[in-house]
Amino acid sequence: MTPRTREQYRAVRSGLADAPGANREDAWQRSVEYLFERLVTRWDAAGVVYEDQRELLQRYRAASQSEREAIRSALRTHLAEWFPEMDAP
């Protein structure tokens, strides 16, 4: 991720990029989606392959709780390896 993308992520994660009245949970959910949009390029879910960004995000939003947990775990692992200075959701 570029330095600008990391800066934008920090703003999303902190809630600074949210509309007035948004709460901490909103910022957390948005930070996961932000990383998902920028880092995930392909997802094979139940034998169906998603590669289009719009389809990937739609599939993520329809994901089960266990699927979302697996995605967050993968994002955390990726950030720890490649961007250790960033806070993971």
trRosetta pair geometry for C-beta under 8 A, 3 or more apart (Angstrom, degrees):
i j d omega theta_ij theta_ji phi_ij phi_ji
1 5 4.2 -120 -176 90 101 130
1 6 5.4 124 114 -54 120 84
1 9 7.4 17 164 -19 158 137
1 38 6.3 47 -105 149 112 136
1 39 7.6 -50 -61 -75 110 92
1 83 6.5 2 35 -73 113 146
2 5 4.6 99 53 4 78 102
2 6 7.1 -142 94 -3 43 86
3 6 5.6 -55 -149 38 33 112
3 7 6.3 37 151 -22 66 105
4 7 5.5 -52 -149 35 33 114
4 8 6.4 34 152 -18 65 103
5 8 5.6 -51 -148 36 33 112
5 9 6.4 38 150 -23 64 103
5 38 6.1 137 -169 -146 132 153
6 9 5.5 -49 -148 33 33 115
6 10 6.6 38 152 -21 63 100
6 83 6.8 -166 -107 -152 121 136
6 86 6.2 -117 -144 -86 103 120
7 10 5.8 -50 -153 31 33 112
7 11 6.8 32 149 -17 63 103
8 11 5.6 -54 -154 35 36 112
8 12 6.4 35 150 -18 68 104
8 17 7.3 58 -169 -76 71 148
8 34 7.5 -158 123 -167 97 135
9 12 5.6 -55 -148 38 34 111
9 13 5.9 34 154 -21 68 109
9 31 6.8 84 -167 -144 79 87
9 34 5.7 161 -116 126 78 135
9 35 6.8 64 -129 -70 125 81
9 38 7.9 -88 -74 23 115 154
9 86 6.7 7 105 -146 140 127
10 13 5.6 -53 -140 39 29 113
10 14 6.1 23 161 -15 64 111
10 86 7.7 -123 -70 -131 86 86
10 87 7.9 94 -112 29 75 103
11 14 6.1 -60 -143 41 26 105
11 16 4.5 -84 -158 71 77 112
11 17 4.4 89 132 -42 100 105
12 15 7.9 42 175 -66 28 22
12 16 7.8 -75 -56 54 19 74
12 17 4.7 -33 -87 38 57 139
12 18 7.7 98 -143 -46 55 80
12 27 6.8 160 161 -158 54 76
12 30 5.4 -131 -175 122 105 108
12 31 5.1 151 120 -91 102 71
12 34 4.8 96 109 -43 168 161
13 27 6.4 80 -174 162 23 102
13 28 7.7 47 -145 -101 62 46
13 31 4.2 71 -94 -108 70 138
13 34 7.9 -111 -52 49 75 144
13 87 6.1 138 173 75 156 114
13 89 7.2 -141 -120 -76 101 88
14 17 8.0 99 62 1 79 80
14 27 6.8 -88 101 -168 17 142
15 18 5.0 -43 -163 17 65 123
15 22 6.4 -172 -154 98 98 111
15 24 6.6 -65 -68 -107 138 50
15 26 7.4 84 -121 82 95 92
15 27 3.7 -64 -80 -83 81 144
17 30 7.5 -153 84 131 112 145
18 22 3.6 -96 158 57 134 154
18 26 5.7 101 -133 115 146 120
18 27 5.6 -92 -33 -81 138 84
18 30 6.7 173 -83 16 102 161
19 22 5.4 109 60 -31 67 111
22 26 4.0 -111 -171 82 100 152
22 27 6.5 115 133 -48 118 79
23 26 5.3 110 54 4 59 101
23 27 7.5 -118 109 -2 38 89
24 27 5.7 -54 -153 35 37 112
24 28 6.3 37 150 -21 68 105
25 28 5.6 -53 -147 36 33 113
25 29 6.3 32 156 -17 67 105
26 29 5.9 -56 -147 38 29 108
26 30 6.1 25 156 -15 64 111
27 30 5.8 -58 -144 41 28 110
27 31 6.2 32 155 -25 64 106
28 31 5.7 -54 -149 31 28 112
28 32 6.9 28 153 -17 62 101
28 89 5.8 128 -165 -146 77 108
29 32 5.9 -54 -156 33 33 110
29 33 6.6 28 150 -12 66 107
30 33 5.6 -56 -147 42 36 111
30 34 6.1 44 152 -29 68 104
31 34 5.4 -46 -144 30 32 117
31 35 6.6 30 157 -13 62 102
31 89 4.9 159 103 -76 112 123
32 35 6.1 -58 -153 39 30 106
32 36 6.2 33 150 -22 65 110
32 68 7.8 42 161 -168 150 100
32 71 7.7 89 -178 112 110 112
32 72 6.1 -41 -131 -97 122 96
32 75 7.1 157 -143 46 74 169
32 89 4.6 -117 -72 82 83 166
33 36 5.3 -55 -143 38 33 116
33 37 6.1 36 158 -23 67 104
33 57 7.1 60 -157 -140 100 100
33 60 7.0 144 -116 117 79 142
33 61 8.0 30 -108 -74 118 88
34 37 6.0 -54 -150 32 26 110
34 38 6.6 6 158 -4 61 113
35 38 6.1 -71 -147 46 30 100
35 39 5.5 -7 171 8 72 122
35 75 5.1 83 129 -152 138 133
35 79 7.5 -44 -140 -60 140 120
35 89 6.9 -151 10 2 140 119
36 39 6.7 -72 -125 49 18 89
36 40 5.1 -12 -167 7 63 125
36 56 7.4 -172 156 141 99 108
36 57 7.0 125 115 -104 117 73
36 60 5.5 88 168 -120 155 165
36 71 6.5 19 -103 168 113 130
36 75 7.0 -64 -72 -80 67 135
37 40 7.4 -21 -75 41 10 92
37 53 6.8 56 -152 -163 78 105
37 56 7.8 142 -112 98 52 118
37 57 6.1 20 -93 -84 90 115
39 75 6.6 126 70 -119 151 88
39 78 6.3 124 -173 117 146 159
40 43 6.2 14 178 -52 123 106
40 56 5.8 174 111 180 115 139
40 60 7.7 131 61 -67 160 131
40 71 7.5 -20 -75 -149 142 110
41 51 6.9 12 156 -147 66 74
41 56 7.9 -88 -150 -82 14 160
42 49 6.7 -15 -167 -168 97 95
42 50 7.0 157 -156 83 47 57
42 51 5.1 -5 -106 -102 81 81
42 56 7.9 -103 -104 -95 17 125
43 49 7.4 157 83 -153 43 49
43 50 4.7 -8 59 56 92 104
43 56 5.9 124 10 -130 120 92
43 59 6.4 -176 82 98 140 144
43 60 7.8 155 -24 -64 171 84
44 47 7.0 11 179 -107 92 14
44 48 7.2 160 -155 75 53 35
44 49 5.1 -20 -100 -97 76 74
44 50 7.8 -171 -78 19 30 69
45 48 5.7 -28 70 62 74 88
45 50 6.6 8 13 -1 107 114
45 59 6.1 170 20 178 153 132
45 63 7.6 -111 -129 -107 149 95
45 67 7.0 36 -131 -137 119 137
50 55 4.8 -152 -151 122 103 109
50 56 4.9 146 136 -85 120 65
50 59 5.1 -112 -62 -4 168 155
51 55 7.4 26 52 66 38 125
51 56 7.2 -3 -160 -55 6 109
52 55 4.1 72 69 14 100 110
52 56 6.6 -169 85 -15 47 85
53 56 5.6 -52 -143 33 29 114
53 57 6.5 24 160 -15 64 105
54 57 6.1 -58 -152 37 29 106
54 58 6.4 28 152 -17 64 109
55 58 5.6 -55 -145 39 33 112
55 59 6.1 33 156 -19 67 107
56 59 5.8 -58 -148 37 27 109
56 60 6.3 30 153 -21 64 105
57 60 5.5 -49 -146 34 33 114
57 61 6.4 32 155 -18 64 105
58 61 5.8 -57 -150 37 30 110
58 62 6.5 15 155 -6 64 111
59 62 5.8 -66 -147 47 32 102
59 63 6.6 60 148 -57 64 89
60 63 5.4 -28 -155 -13 36 122
60 68 7.5 95 -169 -101 76 83
60 71 6.8 99 -131 -119 102 174
63 67 3.8 -125 -173 94 108 128
63 68 5.0 139 105 -55 123 80
63 71 7.0 21 153 -11 173 137
64 67 4.7 98 52 6 75 103
64 68 7.0 -141 94 -4 40 87
65 68 5.7 -55 -149 37 32 111
65 69 6.4 35 152 -21 65 105
66 69 5.5 -49 -147 34 34 114
66 70 6.5 37 153 -20 64 103
67 70 5.7 -54 -151 35 33 112
67 71 6.4 32 151 -19 65 105
68 71 5.6 -52 -147 36 34 112
68 72 6.3 34 154 -18 66 104
69 72 5.8 -53 -146 37 31 110
69 73 6.3 35 153 -21 64 106
70 73 5.6 -53 -149 35 31 115
70 74 6.5 30 152 -18 64 105
71 74 5.7 -55 -149 37 32 110
71 75 6.3 33 152 -19 66 106
72 75 5.6 -53 -146 38 33 113
72 76 6.3 37 154 -22 66 104
72 88 8.0 119 -178 162 80 104
72 89 6.1 -95 -141 92 106 98
73 76 5.7 -52 -148 34 30 112
73 77 6.4 30 153 -19 63 106
74 77 5.7 -53 -148 36 31 112
74 78 6.3 32 154 -19 64 107
75 78 5.7 -55 -147 37 31 111
75 79 6.2 28 156 -17 66 107
75 88 6.4 153 120 -152 90 106
75 89 7.0 6 103 42 137 97
76 79 5.9 -56 -146 39 29 108
76 80 6.2 30 156 -21 64 108
76 88 4.2 96 -116 168 75 155
76 89 7.6 -116 -72 58 90 57
77 80 5.8 -56 -147 35 28 112
77 81 6.4 20 157 -13 63 110
78 81 6.0 -64 -150 40 28 106
78 82 5.9 -18 171 20 68 115
78 83 7.8 22 130 23 73 96
79 82 6.7 -76 -127 56 22 81
79 83 4.9 -55 -151 65 67 97
79 84 7.3 127 147 -88 68 32
79 86 5.2 -100 -162 79 116 113
79 88 4.6 168 64 -83 149 105
80 84 5.8 43 -156 -103 43 78
80 88 7.0 -33 -47 -39 82 141
81 84 7.6 151 20 -60 3 87
83 86 4.3 13 134 9 113 121
